[in-house]
Amino acid sequence: MDKELKNALDLLFNKLNTMEINFTGLKGEITDFRAEMKGEMTGFKDEMKGEITGFKDEMKGEMTGFKDEMKGEMTGFKDEMKGEMTGFKGEMKGEMTGFKGEMKGEMTDFRAEMKGEMTDFRAEMKGEMTGFKGEIFEEIKHLKARQDETYQVVNAIYHSQQVHKSQLDNLEIKAAKTDEKFNKIKEAVS
């Protein structure tokens, strides 16, 4: 009977040693997985930050270019209109000297009409710029929402990683306690 008990205990110790080797291998794989996940998360965060910064810079550059282009167009238009009006006045004055009173009334009407058109044009341009700004702000809000979603996903992955770490730590503690118990049994039997 002592021989059978000794064989059974030897078999049990061999299995425990095999389990200990398996736990050691599992622990190494878990450590490697943790390091890999941490690297992936860091890379993902950096990539998202770069994408957002790039988009902001691109939008800022486009808005500056658009603003400068519109300013140049308006300046050119004003200069062109000013030149045309000056030429028109000179031409009218030279050609219509005899009709001074009639032309004075027509010029007054023409000026009022041009002022109204310029006012309408300015209002139209202001409305279009307001609409364009609204679209840009909506796009920025959309990007912010996407950034917030990405941040929540990253936090969820991080939380999941913490939960898995806790579970692995619990398994390691249980394995250590089991190993301790088997060592006590081994000492008691020996």
Secondary structure, DSSP 8 states (H G I E B T S, - for coil): -HHHHHHHHHHHHHHHHHHHHHHHHHHHHHHHHHHHHHHHHHHHHHHHHHHHHHHHHHHHHHHHHHHHHHHHHHHHHHHHHHHHHHHHHHHHHHH-GGGHHHHHHHHHHHHHHHHHHHHHHHHHHHHHHHHHHHHHHHHHHHHHHHHHHHHHHHHHHHHHHHHHHHHHHHHHHHHHHHHHHHHHHHHHH-
